[in-house]
Amino acid sequence: MDYGVIAIVAICVLVLVIGVLKQKAKLVFQFFARAAVGLVCIYFCNEFLAMQHISVSVGLNPVSFLTVGALGFGGFALLYGIMFYQLL
């Protein structure tokens, strides 16, 4: 009897989670799109700065992924701003 109740509750929670994710899918897609474009921009900006012999480079790691994904261009500028500030 207890397993039946647990199974029903689990199925109800699963249905609610699927409904919420369906509504929030646009936000998740935008986050990953901003993060992917941001990481590509970081890569090319690092390459450009290296060709100019400027020793500033932002790492491609989970922290930069989350920063650029959450903040967009502001996160991109923030990461490079921090790196240029450390250069001083």
PDB file as gemmi writes it, atoms N, CA and C in Angstrom:
CRYST1    1.000    1.000    1.000  90.00  90.00  90.00 P 1                      
ATOM      1  N   MET A   1       0.826  -1.196   0.000  1.00  0.00           N  
ATOM      2  CA  MET A   1       0.000   0.000   0.000  1.00  0.00           C  
ATOM      3  C   MET A   1       0.866   1.253   0.000  1.00  0.00           C  
ATOM      4  N   ASP A   2       1.925   1.255   0.777  1.00  0.00           N  
ATOM      5  CA  ASP A   2       2.793   2.426   0.845  1.00  0.00           C  
ATOM      6  C   ASP A   2       3.486   2.684  -0.488  1.00  0.00           C  
ATOM      7  N   TYR A   3       3.866   1.630  -1.183  1.00  0.00           N  
ATOM      8  CA  TYR A   3       4.532   1.803  -2.469  1.00  0.00           C  
ATOM      9  C   TYR A   3       3.585   2.420  -3.494  1.00  0.00           C  
ATOM     10  N   GLY A   4       2.319   2.089  -3.429  1.00  0.00           N  
ATOM     11  CA  GLY A   4       1.336   2.658  -4.346  1.00  0.00           C  
ATOM     12  C   GLY A   4       1.194   4.156  -4.144  1.00  0.00           C  
ATOM     13  N   VAL A   5       1.142   4.595  -2.896  1.00  0.00           N  
ATOM     14  CA  VAL A   5       1.030   6.019  -2.592  1.00  0.00           C  
ATOM     15  C   VAL A   5       2.295   6.749  -3.040  1.00  0.00           C  
ATOM     16  N   ILE A   6       3.439   6.175  -2.775  1.00  0.00           N  
ATOM     17  CA  ILE A   6       4.704   6.781  -3.184  1.00  0.00           C  
ATOM     18  C   ILE A   6       4.770   6.892  -4.700  1.00  0.00           C  
ATOM     19  N   ALA A   7       4.322   5.858  -5.408  1.00  0.00           N  
ATOM     20  CA  ALA A   7       4.337   5.875  -6.869  1.00  0.00           C  
ATOM     21  C   ALA A   7       3.409   6.960  -7.404  1.00  0.00           C  
ATOM     22  N   ILE A   8       2.232   7.108  -6.824  1.00  0.00           N  
ATOM     23  CA  ILE A   8       1.280   8.129  -7.266  1.00  0.00           C  
ATOM     24  C   ILE A   8       1.848   9.527  -7.020  1.00  0.00           C  
ATOM     25  N   VAL A   9       2.441   9.735  -5.854  1.00  0.00           N  
ATOM     26  CA  VAL A   9       3.035  11.037  -5.538  1.00  0.00           C  
ATOM     27  C   VAL A   9       4.196  11.327  -6.496  1.00  0.00           C  
ATOM     28  N   ALA A  10       5.024  10.330  -6.762  1.00  0.00           N  
ATOM     29  CA  ALA A  10       6.158  10.518  -7.667  1.00  0.00           C  
ATOM     30  C   ALA A  10       5.678  10.871  -9.072  1.00  0.00           C  
ATOM     31  N   ILE A  11       4.648  10.218  -9.551  1.00  0.00           N  
ATOM     32  CA  ILE A  11       4.113  10.510 -10.880  1.00  0.00           C  
ATOM     33  C   ILE A  11       3.528  11.914 -10.920  1.00  0.00           C  
ATOM     34  N   CYS A  12       2.821  12.319  -9.872  1.00  0.00           N  
ATOM     35  CA  CYS A  12       2.267  13.678  -9.819  1.00  0.00           C  
ATOM     36  C   CYS A  12       3.380  14.722  -9.819  1.00  0.00           C  
ATOM     37  N   VAL A  13       4.434  14.501  -9.057  1.00  0.00           N  
ATOM     38  CA  VAL A  13       5.562  15.432  -9.028  1.00  0.00           C  
ATOM     39  C   VAL A  13       6.230  15.486 -10.394  1.00  0.00           C  
ATOM     40  N   LEU A  14       6.395  14.348 -11.047  1.00  0.00           N  
ATOM     41  CA  LEU A  14       6.998  14.299 -12.372  1.00  0.00           C  
ATOM     42  C   LEU A  14       6.175  15.088 -13.387  1.00  0.00           C  
ATOM     43  N   VAL A  15       4.852  14.951 -13.333  1.00  0.00           N  
ATOM     44  CA  VAL A  15       3.981  15.695 -14.244  1.00  0.00           C  
ATOM     45  C   VAL A  15       4.095  17.197 -13.988  1.00  0.00           C  
ATOM     46  N   LEU A  16       4.150  17.609 -12.722  1.00  0.00           N  
ATOM     47  CA  LEU A  16       4.306  19.026 -12.396  1.00  0.00           C  
ATOM     48  C   LEU A  16       5.649  19.565 -12.877  1.00  0.00           C  
ATOM     49  N   VAL A  17       6.714  18.790 -12.702  1.00  0.00           N  
ATOM     50  CA  VAL A  17       8.047  19.220 -13.147  1.00  0.00           C  
ATOM     51  C   VAL A  17       8.078  19.373 -14.667  1.00  0.00           C  
ATOM     52  N   ILE A  18       7.468  18.445 -15.382  1.00  0.00           N  
ATOM     53  CA  ILE A  18       7.425  18.535 -16.843  1.00  0.00           C  
ATOM     54  C   ILE A  18       6.656  19.775 -17.273  1.00  0.00           C  
ATOM     55  N   GLY A  19       5.554  20.081 -16.582  1.00  0.00           N  
ATOM     56  CA  GLY A  19       4.786  21.287 -16.903  1.00  0.00           C  
ATOM     57  C   GLY A  19       5.576  22.558 -16.668  1.00  0.00           C  
ATOM     58  N   VAL A  20       6.304  22.624 -15.562  1.00  0.00           N  
ATOM     59  CA  VAL A  20       7.107  23.806 -15.259  1.00  0.00           C  
ATOM     60  C   VAL A  20       8.245  23.948 -16.257  1.00  0.00           C  
ATOM     61  N   LEU A  21       8.914  22.844 -16.584  1.00  0.00           N  
ATOM     62  CA  LEU A  21      10.017  22.903 -17.541  1.00  0.00           C  
ATOM     63  C   LEU A  21       9.543  23.311 -18.927  1.00  0.00           C  
ATOM     64  N   LYS A  22       8.335  22.902 -19.277  1.00  0.00           N  
ATOM     65  CA  LYS A  22       7.797  23.282 -20.579  1.00  0.00           C  
ATOM     66  C   LYS A  22       7.590  24.789 -20.639  1.00  0.00           C  
ATOM     67  N   GLN A  23       7.129  25.377 -19.552  1.00  0.00           N  
ATOM     68  CA  GLN A  23       6.926  26.818 -19.511  1.00  0.00           C  
ATOM     69  C   GLN A  23       8.254  27.563 -19.441  1.00  0.00           C  
ATOM     70  N   LYS A  24       9.237  26.997 -18.794  1.00  0.00           N  
ATOM     71  CA  LYS A  24      10.523  27.653 -18.613  1.00  0.00           C  
ATOM     72  C   LYS A  24      11.531  27.276 -19.693  1.00  0.00           C  
ATOM     73  N   ALA A  25      11.116  26.533 -20.692  1.00  0.00           N  
ATOM     74  CA  ALA A  25      12.038  26.081 -21.735  1.00  0.00           C  
ATOM     75  C   ALA A  25      12.652  27.260 -22.480  1.00  0.00           C  
ATOM     76  N   LYS A  26      11.897  28.331 -22.657  1.00  0.00           N  
ATOM     77  CA  LYS A  26      12.422  29.502 -23.357  1.00  0.00           C  
ATOM     78  C   LYS A  26      13.584  30.115 -22.579  1.00  0.00           C  
ATOM     79  N   LEU A  27      13.446  30.217 -21.268  1.00  0.00           N  
ATOM     80  CA  LEU A  27      14.524  30.768 -20.447  1.00  0.00           C  
ATOM     81  C   LEU A  27      15.768  29.888 -20.485  1.00  0.00           C  
ATOM     82  N   VAL A  28      15.565  28.593 -20.426  1.00  0.00           N  
ATOM     83  CA  VAL A  28      16.695  27.657 -20.469  1.00  0.00           C  
ATOM     84  C   VAL A  28      17.392  27.747 -21.824  1.00  0.00           C  
ATOM     85  N   PHE A  29      16.608  27.815 -22.894  1.00  0.00           N  
ATOM     86  CA  PHE A  29      17.198  27.926 -24.230  1.00  0.00           C  
ATOM     87  C   PHE A  29      17.996  29.219 -24.365  1.00  0.00           C  
ATOM     88  N   GLN A  30      17.438  30.336 -23.878  1.00  0.00           N  
ATOM     89  CA  GLN A  30      18.145  31.611 -23.956  1.00  0.00           C  
ATOM     90  C   GLN A  30      19.443  31.575 -23.160  1.00  0.00           C  
ATOM     91  N   PHE A  31      19.423  30.943 -21.997  1.00  0.00           N  
ATOM     92  CA  PHE A  31      20.630  30.828 -21.182  1.00  0.00           C  
ATOM     93  C   PHE A  31      21.724  30.095 -21.948  1.00  0.00           C  
ATOM     94  N   PHE A  32      21.387  28.930 -22.496  1.00  0.00           N  
ATOM     95  CA  PHE A  32      22.389  28.142 -23.202  1.00  0.00           C  
ATOM     96  C   PHE A  32      22.833  28.819 -24.497  1.00  0.00           C  
ATOM     97  N   ALA A  33      21.926  29.534 -25.170  1.00  0.00           N  
ATOM     98  CA  ALA A  33      22.314  30.252 -26.384  1.00  0.00           C  
ATOM     99  C   ALA A  33      23.288  31.379 -26.040  1.00  0.00           C  
ATOM    100  N   ARG A  34      22.997  32.154 -24.980  1.00  0.00           N  
ATOM    101  CA  ARG A  34      23.911  33.221 -24.563  1.00  0.00           C  
ATOM    102  C   ARG A  34      25.251  32.648 -24.142  1.00  0.00           C  
ATOM    103  N   ALA A  35      25.217  31.535 -23.421  1.00  0.00           N  
ATOM    104  CA  ALA A  35      26.465  30.931 -22.952  1.00  0.00           C  
ATOM    105  C   ALA A  35      27.302  30.431 -24.126  1.00  0.00           C  
ATOM    106  N   ALA A  36      26.676  29.783 -25.093  1.00  0.00           N  
ATOM    107  CA  ALA A  36      27.420  29.257 -26.243  1.00  0.00           C  
ATOM    108  C   ALA A  36      28.021  30.392 -27.066  1.00  0.00           C  
ATOM    109  N   VAL A  37      27.232  31.412 -27.359  1.00  0.00           N  
ATOM    110  CA  VAL A  37      27.747  32.549 -28.131  1.00  0.00           C  
ATOM    111  C   VAL A  37      28.833  33.261 -27.333  1.00  0.00           C  
ATOM    112  N   GLY A  38      28.639  33.388 -26.041  1.00  0.00           N  
ATOM    113  CA  GLY A  38      29.635  34.044 -25.197  1.00  0.00           C  
ATOM    114  C   GLY A  38      30.960  33.318 -25.175  1.00  0.00           C  
ATOM    115  N   LEU A  39      30.918  31.994 -25.091  1.00  0.00           N  
ATOM    116  CA  LEU A  39      32.162  31.227 -25.083  1.00  0.00           C  
ATOM    117  C   LEU A  39      32.891  31.324 -26.421  1.00  0.00           C  
ATOM    118  N   VAL A  40      32.131  31.348 -27.500  1.00  0.00           N  
ATOM    119  CA  VAL A  40      32.755  31.522 -28.813  1.00  0.00           C  
ATOM    120  C   VAL A  40      33.394  32.909 -28.901  1.00  0.00           C  
ATOM    121  N   CYS A  41      32.704  33.928 -28.395  1.00  0.00           N  
ATOM    122  CA  CYS A  41      33.263  35.286 -28.406  1.00  0.00           C  
ATOM    123  C   CYS A  41      34.509  35.378 -27.526  1.00  0.00           C  
ATOM    124  N   ILE A  42      34.500  34.713 -26.386  1.00  0.00           N  
ATOM    125  CA  ILE A  42      35.679  34.699 -25.515  1.00  0.00           C  
ATOM    126  C   ILE A  42      36.857  34.062 -26.245  1.00  0.00           C  
ATOM    127  N   TYR A  43      36.604  32.951 -26.924  1.00  0.00           N  
ATOM    128  CA  TYR A  43      37.679  32.277 -27.659  1.00  0.00           C  
ATOM    129  C   TYR A  43      38.296  33.209 -28.701  1.00  0.00           C  
ATOM    130  N   PHE A  44      37.447  33.850 -29.519  1.00  0.00           N  
ATOM    131  CA  PHE A  44      37.970  34.720 -30.566  1.00  0.00           C  
ATOM    132  C   PHE A  44      38.610  35.973 -29.992  1.00  0.00           C  
ATOM    133  N   CYS A  45      38.080  36.479 -28.906  1.00  0.00           N  
ATOM    134  CA  CYS A  45      38.687  37.651 -28.278  1.00  0.00           C  
ATOM    135  C   CYS A  45      40.055  37.285 -27.689  1.00  0.00           C  
ATOM    136  N   ASN A  46      40.167  36.107 -27.089  1.00  0.00           N  
ATOM    137  CA  ASN A  46      41.466  35.652 -26.586  1.00  0.00           C  
ATOM    138  C   ASN A  46      42.476  35.533 -27.724  1.00  0.00           C  
ATOM    139  N   GLU A  47      42.045  34.986 -28.845  1.00  0.00           N  
ATOM    140  CA  GLU A  47      42.931  34.839 -29.995  1.00  0.00           C  
ATOM    141  C   GLU A  47      43.354  36.206 -30.538  1.00  0.00           C  
ATOM    142  N   PHE A  48      42.407  37.141 -30.627  1.00  0.00           N  
ATOM    143  CA  PHE A  48      42.720  38.480 -31.120  1.00  0.00           C  
ATOM    144  C   PHE A  48      43.724  39.178 -30.201  1.00  0.00           C  
ATOM    145  N   LEU A  49      43.498  39.089 -28.897  1.00  0.00           N  
ATOM    146  CA  LEU A  49      44.417  39.730 -27.952  1.00  0.00           C  
ATOM    147  C   LEU A  49      45.800  39.083 -27.993  1.00  0.00           C  
ATOM    148  N   ALA A  50      45.851  37.774 -28.213  1.00  0.00           N  
ATOM    149  CA  ALA A  50      47.145  37.095 -28.321  1.00  0.00           C  
ATOM    150  C   ALA A  50      47.895  37.561 -29.567  1.00  0.00           C  
ATOM    151  N   MET A  51      47.176  37.779 -30.679  1.00  0.00           N  
ATOM    152  CA  MET A  51      47.828  38.275 -31.893  1.00  0.00           C  
ATOM    153  C   MET A  51      48.352  39.692 -31.702  1.00  0.00           C  
ATOM    154  N   GLN A  52      47.731  40.460 -30.827  1.00  0.00           N  
ATOM    155  CA  GLN A  52      48.164  41.826 -30.545  1.00  0.00           C  
ATOM    156  C   GLN A  52      49.224  41.881 -29.450  1.00  0.00           C  
ATOM    157  N   HIS A  53      49.629  40.708 -28.957  1.00  0.00           N  
ATOM    158  CA  HIS A  53      50.625  40.575 -27.890  1.00  0.00           C  
ATOM    159  C   HIS A  53      50.172  41.234 -26.586  1.00  0.00           C  
ATOM    160  N   ILE A  54      48.884  41.095 -26.289  1.00  0.00           N  
ATOM    161  CA  ILE A  54      48.326  41.576 -25.024  1.00  0.00           C  
ATOM    162  C   ILE A  54      48.101  40.349 -24.154  1.00  0.00           C  
ATOM    163  N   SER A  55      48.695  40.345 -22.992  1.00  0.00           N  
ATOM    164  CA  SER A  55      48.673  39.146 -22.144  1.00  0.00           C  
ATOM    165  C   SER A  55      47.436  39.083 -21.247  1.00  0.00           C  
ATOM    166  N   VAL A  56      46.270  39.192 -21.848  1.00  0.00           N  
ATOM    167  CA  VAL A  56      45.003  39.058 -21.129  1.00  0.00           C  
ATOM    168  C   VAL A  56      44.242  37.915 -21.772  1.00  0.00           C  
ATOM    169  N   SER A  57      43.817  36.967 -20.956  1.00  0.00           N  
ATOM    170  CA  SER A  57      43.098  35.814 -21.474  1.00  0.00           C  
ATOM    171  C   SER A  57      42.082  35.356 -20.437  1.00  0.00           C  
ATOM    172  N   VAL A  58      40.850  35.197 -20.868  1.00  0.00           N  
ATOM    173  CA  VAL A  58      39.798  34.675 -20.002  1.00  0.00           C  
ATOM    174  C   VAL A  58      39.688  33.185 -20.274  1.00  0.00           C  
ATOM    175  N   GLY A  59      39.648  32.402 -19.220  1.00  0.00           N  
ATOM    176  CA  GLY A  59      39.571  30.956 -19.374  1.00  0.00           C  
ATOM    177  C   GLY A  59      38.202  30.492 -19.824  1.00  0.00           C  
ATOM    178  N   LEU A  60      38.183  29.412 -20.578  1.00  0.00           N  
ATOM    179  CA  LEU A  60      36.934  28.779 -20.976  1.00  0.00           C  
ATOM    180  C   LEU A  60      36.651  27.670 -19.969  1.00  0.00           C  
ATOM    181  N   ASN A  61      35.854  27.982 -18.964  1.00  0.00           N  
ATOM    182  CA  ASN A  61      35.577  27.042 -17.884  1.00  0.00           C  
ATOM    183  C   ASN A  61      34.131  27.203 -17.433  1.00  0.00           C  
ATOM    184  N   PRO A  62      33.680  26.378 -16.508  1.00  0.00           N  
ATOM    185  CA  PRO A  62      32.281  26.463 -16.070  1.00  0.00           C  
ATOM    186  C   PRO A  62      31.905  27.814 -15.460  1.00  0.00           C  
ATOM    187  N   VAL A  63      32.840  28.487 -14.809  1.00  0.00           N  
ATOM    188  CA  VAL A  63      32.523  29.781 -14.213  1.00  0.00           C  
ATOM    189  C   VAL A  63      32.249  30.813 -15.300  1.00  0.00           C  
ATOM    190  N   SER A  64      33.075  30.846 -16.337  1.00  0.00           N  
ATOM    191  CA  SER A  64      32.825  31.787 -17.433  1.00  0.00           C  
ATOM    192  C   SER A  64      31.554  31.396 -18.193  1.00  0.00           C  
ATOM    193  N   PHE A  65      31.284  30.109 -18.320  1.00  0.00           N  
ATOM    194  CA  PHE A  65      30.047  29.632 -18.954  1.00  0.00           C  
ATOM    195  C   PHE A  65      28.827  30.152 -18.205  1.00  0.00           C  
ATOM    196  N   LEU A  66      28.824  30.008 -16.885  1.00  0.00           N  
ATOM    197  CA  LEU A  66      27.693  30.466 -16.082  1.00  0.00           C  
ATOM    198  C   LEU A  66      27.583  31.989 -16.081  1.00  0.00           C  
ATOM    199  N   THR A  67      28.707  32.687 -16.025  1.00  0.00           N  
ATOM    200  CA  THR A  67      28.688  34.148 -15.996  1.00  0.00           C  
ATOM    201  C   THR A  67      28.132  34.712 -17.293  1.00  0.00           C  
ATOM    202  N   VAL A  68      28.643  34.235 -18.412  1.00  0.00           N  
ATOM    203  CA  VAL A  68      28.174  34.741 -19.699  1.00  0.00           C  
ATOM    204  C   VAL A  68      26.745  34.275 -19.970  1.00  0.00           C  
ATOM    205  N   GLY A  69      26.406  33.069 -19.557  1.00  0.00           N  
ATOM    206  CA  GLY A  69      25.043  32.581 -19.763  1.00  0.00           C  
ATOM    207  C   GLY A  69      24.020  33.364 -18.961  1.00  0.00           C  
ATOM    208  N   ALA A  70      24.356  33.739 -17.745  1.00  0.00           N  
ATOM    209  CA  ALA A  70      23.411  34.456 -16.897  1.00  0.00           C  
ATOM    210  C   ALA A  70      23.357  35.945 -17.227  1.00  0.00           C  
ATOM    211  N   LEU A  71      24.512  36.557 -17.530  1.00  0.00           N  
ATOM    212  CA  LEU A  71      24.564  38.010 -17.700  1.00  0.00           C  
ATOM    213  C   LEU A  71      24.660  38.467 -19.148  1.00  0.00           C  
ATOM    214  N   GLY A  72      24.966  37.566 -20.059  1.00  0.00           N  
ATOM    215  CA  GLY A  72      25.069  37.946 -21.463  1.00  0.00           C  
ATOM    216  C   GLY A  72      26.302  38.783 -21.732  1.00  0.00           C  
ATOM    217  N   PHE A  73      26.126  39.863 -22.510  1.00  0.00           N  
ATOM    218  CA  PHE A  73      27.257  40.715 -22.858  1.00  0.00           C  
ATOM    219  C   PHE A  73      27.862  41.363 -21.620  1.00  0.00           C  
ATOM    220  N   GLY A  74      27.027  41.663 -20.636  1.00  0.00           N  
ATOM    221  CA  GLY A  74      27.544  42.234 -19.387  1.00  0.00           C  
ATOM    222  C   GLY A  74      28.508  41.290 -18.693  1.00  0.00           C  
ATOM    223  N   GLY A  75      28.225  39.997 -18.722  1.00  0.00           N  
ATOM    224  CA  GLY A  75      29.128  39.013 -18.145  1.00  0.00           C  
ATOM    225  C   GLY A  75      30.423  38.910 -18.927  1.00  0.00           C  
ATOM    226  N   PHE A  76      30.322  39.004 -20.240  1.00  0.00           N  
ATOM    227  CA  PHE A  76      31.510  39.003 -21.104  1.00  0.00           C  
ATOM    228  C   PHE A  76      32.410  40.182 -20.748  1.00  0.00           C  
ATOM    229  N   ALA A  77      31.811  41.357 -20.660  1.00  0.00           N  
ATOM    230  CA  ALA A  77      32.576  42.559 -20.316  1.00  0.00           C  
ATOM    231  C   ALA A  77      33.133  42.466 -18.900  1.00  0.00           C  
ATOM    232  N   LEU A  78      32.369  41.890 -17.992  1.00  0.00           N  
ATOM    233  CA  LEU A  78      32.821  41.725 -16.613  1.00  0.00           C  
ATOM    234  C   LEU A  78      34.065  40.849 -16.538  1.00  0.00           C  
ATOM    235  N   LEU A  79      34.059  39.739 -17.248  1.00  0.00           N  
ATOM    236  CA  LEU A  79      35.213  38.834 -17.222  1.00  0.00           C  
ATOM    237  C   LEU A  79      36.464  39.515 -17.759  1.00  0.00           C  
ATOM    238  N   TYR A  80      36.337  40.226 -18.874  1.00  0.00           N  
ATOM    239  CA  TYR A  80      37.503  40.922 -19.414  1.00  0.00           C  
ATOM    240  C   TYR A  80      37.889  42.119 -18.561  1.00  0.00           C  
ATOM    241  N   GLY A  81      36.917  42.758 -17.950  1.00  0.00           N  
ATOM    242  CA  GLY A  81      37.226  43.860 -17.045  1.00  0.00           C  
ATOM    243  C   GLY A  81      38.041  43.400 -15.858  1.00  0.00           C  
ATOM    244  N   ILE A  82      37.682  42.257 -15.304  1.00  0.00           N  
ATOM    245  CA  ILE A  82      38.444  41.700 -14.179  1.00  0.00           C  
ATOM    246  C   ILE A  82      39.868  41.365 -14.613  1.00  0.00           C  
ATOM    247  N   MET A  83      40.014  40.785 -15.795  1.00  0.00           N  
ATOM    248  CA  MET A  83      41.342  40.418 -16.260  1.00  0.00           C  
ATOM    249  C   MET A  83      42.209  41.647 -16.537  1.00  0.00           C  
ATOM    250  N   PHE A  84      41.618  42.681 -17.131  1.00  0.00           N  
ATOM    251  CA  PHE A  84      42.394  43.911 -17.373  1.00  0.00           C  
ATOM    252  C   PHE A  84      42.724  44.610 -16.065  1.00  0.00           C  
ATOM    253  N   TYR A  85      41.827  44.530 -15.089  1.00  0.00           N  
ATOM    254  CA  TYR A  85      42.102  45.129 -13.775  1.00  0.00           C  
ATOM    255  C   TYR A  85      43.286  44.418 -13.109  1.00  0.00           C  
ATOM    256  N   GLN A  86      43.363  43.099 -13.245  1.00  0.00           N  
ATOM    257  CA  GLN A  86      44.496  42.355 -12.659  1.00  0.00           C  
ATOM    258  C   GLN A  86      45.794  42.698 -13.371  1.00  0.00           C  
ATOM    259  N   LEU A  87      45.710  43.118 -14.614  1.00  0.00           N  
ATOM    260  CA  LEU A  87      46.896  43.477 -15.365  1.00  0.00           C  
ATOM    261  C   LEU A  87      47.552  44.758 -14.836  1.00  0.00           C  
ATOM    262  N   LEU A  88      46.722  45.614 -14.216  1.00  0.00           N  
ATOM    263  CA  LEU A  88      47.268  46.883 -13.693  1.00  0.00           C  
ATOM    264  C   LEU A  88      48.162  46.638 -12.562  1.00  0.00           C  
TER     265      LEU A  88                                                      
END                                                                             
